[in-house]
Amino acid sequence: MVGAGLAGAVLAALLARRGWRVDVHEMRGDPRRKGYERGRSINLALAERGRAALRAAGADEAVMAQAIMMRGRMVHFADGRVDLQRYGMDDSEVIWSVHRGRLNQALLDVAEQAGARLHFDEALESVDFGGRIARFRTPGGIREVAFTSLVGTDGAGSAVRKAMEAVEDLGARTEMLGHSYKELEIPPAAGGGFRIEQNALHIWPRGRFMCIALPNTEGTFTVTLFMPNEGDPDGAVPGFDQVRTGAEARALFERFFPDASPLIPRLEHLFENNPTSSLGTLYLDRWHLDGRAVLVGDAAHAMVPFHGQGMNCAFEDCAALARHLSAPGVELPAAFAAYQAERLPNARAIQHMALENYLEMRDRVDDDDYLLQRALEVRLAHRHPERFVPRYSMVTFRHMPYARALMRGNLQRELLVELTRGRDSLEQLDWAHADRLVRERLAPLPPDHEPHPGTGGDPAA
């Protein structure tokens, strides 16, 4: 395997626990000894899909020890109001904020304990797929490693993918969002504790740009500012081309995020010293090279972070690949092909939903029409729990394949728009008519199930 990030560590643990010999090569130093990279992380939102894979890898307990529950979005309106928009019905339907760096450290321990061998400071230099030899650049020079199959868990800039593309066209294409992000931080309150509500994902939506904050166990919040690369000439929508210095960043916050500005005392320093990172979506038509190589996670399908599913999707990839590799009598080419057939359409679906969710988060969560549709969505979910499950819940709290959740969600959205058109409140609805439409258009959903803990299960079943 190449890449000892989140997906690499989870997949290494899953395969090692099944008796595979696993060697993981990572270009960076061991973050457990050298520390993790700071300044370009968006805190991760761990959902049930990801936790299912962690349980199969024996990592759930270690990860949850450092996770913080988030009940919903705490929306900070431009006029100073705040409103908690719950993700689910109650505290059984929540997501968890996890710090990327500390999560990676914990998962590496789990992989090593499972029997995987980790090799740091080894960057993939080239691959001879005919001879099945990988060459790694190490502090001591080039090291050649023989492999049976090469697994790329090395992220959006995957060196494994580039080596595969030299042999076969994978149909790779990247669509940049035209927006970037900058990491900032809210420190703990004086004397310890959190300065704002700890059990929520805070969001300051401002149209074509926004700011979010996710909690960490030590009382801090990782803050992420998302803006266009190029702002409007009149300054109504700022961009990173216009906000370049710490002083300009402070002025931006004072104007658009006045309640957040005093929470970030080191804003100027952090803005000037943390990198500005781009956002894009990576699409591939092919994820494997017969039985010689296969891609997992961001190496196969990097996505924008606005549904909080990038990590969860990658962990589902790991569970699916481990399951297909463990099928009785399966050969590597067939296992990789089955893995791709299962996961590629679901990756495309969540990539689409992640882009949609950016528009929702920055434009709609403080919009009256959206709020009315959201209220109706909650009411219909209570009235018809067997038929109407909000799309966010299907994606986040269930194991339903992403592609099925997208299709079902589109049907439900059409229903919400139709029922709220021309209305200002739910009191104006004809509930008998609404109930009839739900029964006519939405078939009952089968009971959700967790994938089998020993195999990762079949999310398409």
C-alpha positions in Angstrom: 0.0 0.0 0.0 1.1 3.6 -0.7 -0.3 6.2 1.7 -0.6 6.0 5.5 -3.4 8.6 5.9 -6.8 7.9 7.2 -8.0 5.4 4.5 -4.6 3.8 4.3 -4.5 3.1 8.1 -8.1 1.7 8.2 -7.6 -0.5 5.1 -4.3 -1.8 6.5 -6.0 -2.7 9.8 -8.9 -4.4 8.0 -6.6 -6.5 5.7 -4.1 -7.4 8.4 -6.9 -8.6 10.6 -8.0 -10.9 7.8 -4.5 -12.4 7.5 -3.1 -10.4 4.6 0.5 -9.3 4.6 0.3 -5.5 4.5 3.2 -3.1 4.0 2.3 0.6 4.0 4.7 3.2 2.5 4.3 6.8 3.4 6.2 9.8 2.0 5.9 11.8 5.2 7.5 11.1 8.6 5.6 9.3 11.3 3.1 11.9 12.6 3.1 10.1 15.9 6.7 11.2 16.4 7.1 14.2 14.2 3.6 15.7 14.8 0.9 16.3 12.2 0.7 19.0 9.6 -1.1 22.1 10.7 -2.8 24.9 8.8 -4.7 23.0 6.1 -7.2 20.8 7.9 -10.9 20.9 7.8 -12.1 19.1 10.9 -13.8 15.8 10.0 -17.4 14.9 10.6 -17.5 11.2 11.5 -20.9 9.6 10.6 -22.4 6.1 11.0 -21.0 4.9 7.7 -17.5 5.7 8.9 -18.0 4.2 12.3 -19.2 0.9 10.8 -15.8 0.5 9.0 -14.0 1.6 12.2 -15.7 -1.1 14.2 -14.7 -3.7 11.6 -11.1 -2.5 11.9 -11.1 -2.5 15.7 -10.6 1.3 15.8 -14.0 2.7 16.9 -13.1 2.9 20.6 -9.8 4.7 20.1 -11.4 7.2 17.7 -14.5 7.9 19.7 -12.4 8.7 22.8 -11.4 11.9 21.0 -14.6 12.7 19.2 -17.2 15.4 20.1 -20.9 15.1 19.4 -22.5 17.6 17.1 -26.3 17.7 17.2 -26.8 20.0 14.3 -25.9 23.2 12.5 -25.8 26.3 14.7 -26.6 28.9 12.2 -25.3 32.4 12.9 -27.5 34.8 10.9 -26.3 38.2 9.6 -28.5 40.0 12.1 -26.9 38.3 15.1 -29.6 35.6 15.7 -28.6 32.0 16.1 -30.6 28.9 15.5 -29.8 25.2 16.0 -31.0 23.1 13.0 -30.8 19.5 14.2 -29.3 16.9 11.9 -31.7 14.1 13.2 -34.7 13.5 15.4 -32.7 13.3 18.7 -29.3 12.5 20.1 -29.3 9.1 18.5 -28.8 10.8 15.2 -25.7 13.0 15.5 -22.3 13.3 13.8 -18.9 13.6 15.5 -16.2 16.2 15.2 -12.8 14.5 14.9 -9.4 16.3 14.5 -7.7 15.0 11.4 -4.2 14.9 12.8 -5.0 13.1 16.0 -7.3 10.7 14.2 -4.5 9.7 11.8 -2.2 9.1 14.8 -4.8 6.9 16.5 -5.5 4.9 13.3 -1.8 4.2 12.7 -1.5 2.7 16.1 -4.5 0.5 15.3 -3.0 -0.6 12.0 0.3 -1.5 13.6 -1.4 -3.4 16.4 -3.3 -5.4 13.7 -0.1 -6.5 12.1 0.5 -4.0 9.3 4.1 -2.9 8.7 4.5 0.9 8.4 7.4 2.5 6.4 7.7 6.3 6.7 9.8 8.8 4.7 9.4 6.6 1.6 7.9 8.4 -1.4 6.8 6.4 -4.5 9.3 7.2 -7.3 8.2 4.8 -10.1 6.4 1.5 -10.7 7.2 -1.3 -13.0 3.8 -3.0 -13.3 5.2 -5.7 -15.6 7.7 -6.8 -13.1 5.6 -5.8 -10.1 8.4 -3.7 -8.6 7.8 -0.3 -6.8 10.6 2.1 -6.3 10.6 4.4 -3.3 12.8 7.4 -2.6 14.1 7.2 1.0 16.6 9.1 3.0 19.1 6.3 2.2 18.4 6.3 -1.6 16.1 4.4 -3.9 14.6 1.2 -2.4 12.9 -1.4 -4.7 10.0 -3.4 -3.3 8.3 -6.3 -4.9 4.5 -6.4 -4.7 1.6 -8.7 -5.5 -0.8 -5.7 -5.8 -0.3 -2.0 -5.3 -3.0 -0.2 -3.4 -3.2 3.6 -3.7 -4.5 5.2 -0.6 -2.3 8.3 -1.2 -4.9 11.0 -1.6 -6.1 13.3 -4.3 -2.5 13.8 -5.7 -2.0 10.0 -5.8 1.4 8.9 -7.1 -0.1 5.4 -7.6 -2.8 6.9 -9.8 -0.2 8.8 -11.9 1.8 5.6 -12.3 -1.3 3.7 -13.4 -2.2 6.4 -15.9 1.2 5.9 -17.6 0.0 2.4 -18.4 -3.7 2.9 -19.0 -6.2 5.8 -19.4 -8.3 6.0 -16.2 -10.5 8.7 -17.5 -9.3 11.1 -14.8 -10.7 14.7 -14.8 -10.7 17.3 -12.1 -13.3 20.1 -11.8 -12.2 22.9 -9.6 -14.8 24.7 -7.5 -13.4 28.2 -8.0 -13.4 28.6 -4.2 -10.7 28.0 -1.6 -10.4 27.8 2.1 -8.3 29.1 5.0 -7.9 27.5 8.4 -8.3 29.6 11.5 -8.9 28.8 15.2 -11.1 29.8 18.2 -9.0 29.2 21.3 -10.5 27.9 24.6 -12.2 30.2 27.0 -10.1 31.8 29.8 -9.9 29.1 32.5 -10.7 26.3 30.0 -13.9 25.2 28.3 -15.6 26.2 25.0 -16.3 29.8 24.1 -19.4 28.9 22.1 -21.8 25.9 22.1 -19.6 22.8 21.9 -22.1 20.2 20.6 -22.8 21.9 17.2 -21.2 22.6 13.8 -21.3 26.4 13.7 -21.9 28.0 10.4 -22.0 31.7 9.3 -23.7 31.6 5.8 -23.3 34.7 3.7 -24.5 33.8 0.2 -21.5 32.8 -2.0 -19.1 32.5 1.0 -19.3 31.2 4.5 -17.4 30.4 7.7 -17.7 27.2 9.8 -16.3 26.1 13.1 -16.0 22.5 14.5 -15.1 21.7 18.1 -12.0 19.9 19.4 -11.6 18.1 22.7 -9.2 20.7 24.2 -11.9 23.4 24.0 -10.7 24.9 20.7 -12.7 25.2 17.4 -11.2 24.6 14.0 -12.5 27.5 11.9 -12.6 27.3 8.1 -13.3 30.3 5.9 -14.6 29.5 2.4 -14.6 32.2 -0.3 -14.4 32.5 -4.0 -10.9 32.8 -5.5 -12.1 36.0 -7.1 -14.5 38.4 -5.4 -17.0 40.8 -6.9 -15.6 44.2 -7.9 -18.1 46.0 -5.6 -16.9 43.9 -2.6 -20.4 42.5 -1.9 -18.9 39.0 -2.2 -15.3 39.0 -1.1 -12.6 36.8 -2.6 -9.1 35.6 -1.7 -7.8 37.9 -4.4 -9.1 40.9 -2.4 -8.4 39.6 1.1 -4.7 39.0 1.2 -3.4 40.4 4.6 -4.3 39.8 8.2 -5.6 43.3 8.5 -7.9 42.8 5.5 -9.1 39.5 7.0 -9.9 41.2 10.3 -11.9 43.9 8.3 -13.7 41.0 6.5 -14.8 39.4 9.8 -15.8 42.7 11.3 -18.1 43.4 8.4 -19.6 39.9 7.6 -19.0 37.8 10.8 -19.0 40.4 13.6 -20.0 37.9 16.3 -17.1 35.5 15.2 -14.4 38.1 15.0 -13.7 38.6 18.7 -13.6 34.8 19.1 -10.4 34.6 16.9 -7.8 36.8 18.6 -5.0 35.4 16.4 -6.9 35.9 13.2 -4.3 38.1 11.5 -1.4 35.8 12.3 -3.3 32.6 11.3 -4.6 34.2 8.0 -1.2 35.3 6.9 0.7 32.1 7.9 -1.8 29.3 7.0 -2.0 28.3 3.4 -4.9 29.0 1.1 -6.1 25.6 -0.1 -8.1 24.9 -3.3 -11.2 22.8 -3.6 -12.2 20.5 -6.4 -13.8 17.2 -7.4 -11.8 14.3 -9.0 -13.6 11.9 -11.2 -12.2 8.6 -12.6 -13.8 6.1 -14.9 -11.5 3.3 -13.8 -10.1 2.6 -10.4 -8.0 -0.5 -11.0 -5.3 -1.9 -13.3 -6.5 -5.5 -13.6 -5.1 -7.2 -10.4 -1.9 -5.2 -10.3 -3.2 -1.9 -8.7 -6.3 -0.4 -7.2 -7.3 3.1 -5.8 -9.2 3.8 -2.6 -10.6 7.0 -1.1 -9.5 10.4 -2.4 -7.1 8.8 -4.8 -10.1 7.5 -6.7 -12.8 10.2 -6.0 -11.7 13.3 -4.1 -14.7 15.5 -3.4 -15.4 18.9 -1.8 -16.0 18.7 2.0 -19.5 20.1 2.3 -21.4 17.0 3.1 -18.8 15.8 5.6 -18.7 12.4 3.8 -15.2 12.3 2.2 -13.7 10.3 5.0 -16.8 8.3 5.6 -17.0 7.4 1.9 -13.3 6.4 2.0 -13.8 4.2 5.0 -16.8 2.5 3.2 -14.4 1.9 0.3 -12.0 0.2 2.6 -14.7 -2.1 4.1 -16.0 -3.0 0.6 -12.5 -3.7 -0.8 -11.6 -5.9 2.2 -14.9 -7.8 1.8 -14.4 -8.4 -1.9 -10.8 -9.5 -1.4 -12.0 -12.0 1.3 -14.6 -13.7 -0.9 -13.9 -17.4 -1.2 -11.8 -18.3 -4.3 -11.7 -14.7 -5.7 -8.8 -13.6 -7.8 -7.5 -10.1 -7.5 -8.7 -8.8 -10.9 -12.3 -10.0 -10.1 -12.2 -8.6 -6.6 -11.0 -5.2 -7.8 -13.6 -5.1 -10.6 -16.4 -6.0 -8.1 -15.2 -3.3 -5.7 -15.2 -0.7 -8.5 -18.7 -1.8 -9.7 -20.1 -1.4 -6.2 -18.4 1.8 -5.1 -17.9 4.0 -8.2 -21.6 4.9 -8.7 -22.0 5.6 -5.0 -18.9 7.8 -5.1 -20.3 9.8 -8.0 -23.6 10.3 -6.0 -21.9 11.6 -2.9 -19.7 13.9 -5.0 -22.8 15.4 -6.5 -24.5 15.8 -3.1 -21.4 17.4 -1.6 -21.5 20.1 -4.3 -25.2 20.6 -3.7 -24.7 20.9 0.0 -22.2 23.7 -0.4 -25.0 25.7 -2.1 -27.3 24.8 0.7 -24.9 25.7 3.5 -23.8 29.0 2.1 -27.0 30.2 0.4 -30.1 28.5 1.9 -29.8 27.6 5.6 -31.0 31.1 6.5 -33.6 31.4 3.7 -37.3 31.4 4.6 -38.3 29.0 1.8 -35.6 26.5 2.9 -36.6 26.8 6.6 -40.2 26.1 5.7 -39.3 23.1 3.6 -37.0 21.9 6.4 -39.8 22.2 8.9 -42.1 20.2 6.6 -39.4 17.6 6.1 -39.2 17.0 9.9 -43.0 16.9 10.2 -43.4 14.3 7.4 -40.6 12.2 8.8 -42.5 12.0 12.1 -45.8 11.3 10.3 -44.4 8.7 7.9 -41.2 7.3 9.4 -41.3 4.2 7.2 -41.6 6.2 4.0 -40.1 9.7 4.5 -36.5 9.8 5.7 -34.7 13.1 5.1 -31.9 12.8 2.6 -29.3 14.0 5.1 -30.4 11.2 7.4 -30.2 8.6 4.7 -26.7 9.7 3.9 -25.5 10.3 7.5 -27.3 7.9 9.8 -28.0 4.9 7.6 -26.0 2.5 5.4 -28.2 3.1 2.4 -26.0 3.3 -0.8 -25.3 6.9 -1.7 -26.8 6.5 -5.2 -30.1 5.3 -3.7 -30.1 8.1 -1.2 -29.6 10.6 -4.0 -32.5 9.2 -6.1 -34.8 9.0 -3.1 -33.8 12.4 -1.9 -34.7 14.0 -5.2 -38.2 12.5 -5.1 -38.7 13.9 -1.6 -37.4 17.3 -2.5 -39.8 17.6 -5.4 -42.6 16.8 -2.9 -41.4 19.4 -0.4 -41.3 22.1 -3.0 -44.7 21.2 -4.4 -46.4 21.2 -0.9 -44.8 24.5 0.2 -45.2 26.5 -3.0 -47.1 29.7 -2.3 -47.3 29.1 1.5 -45.8 30.9 4.4 -46.3 28.4 7.2 -47.2 24.8 7.8 -50.6 25.8 9.1 -51.7 26.5 5.5 -51.1 22.9 4.4 -53.8 20.4 3.6 -52.3 17.5 5.7 -54.7 14.9 4.2 -53.4 15.9 0.8 -49.8 15.8 1.9 -50.2 12.4 3.5 -51.8 11.0 0.4 -48.9 12.3 -1.8 -46.3 10.7 0.5 -48.1 7.3 0.3 -48.6 7.5 -3.5 -45.0 8.6 -4.4 -42.8 7.1 -1.7 -42.6 3.3 -1.3 -41.8 2.1 2.2 -38.1 1.9 2.9 -36.6 -1.5 4.0 -35.1 -1.6 7.5 -31.6 -0.3 7.7 -28.9 -2.6 8.8 -25.3 -2.3 9.8 -22.8 -4.2 7.6 -21.6 -7.4 9.2 -18.8 -6.5 11.6 -16.6 -9.3 10.4 -16.8 -8.3 6.7 -17.9 -4.8 6.3 -21.2 -6.1 4.9 -22.8 -5.3 1.6 -24.0 -1.7 1.5 -25.8 -2.5 -1.8 -27.9 -5.3 -0.2 
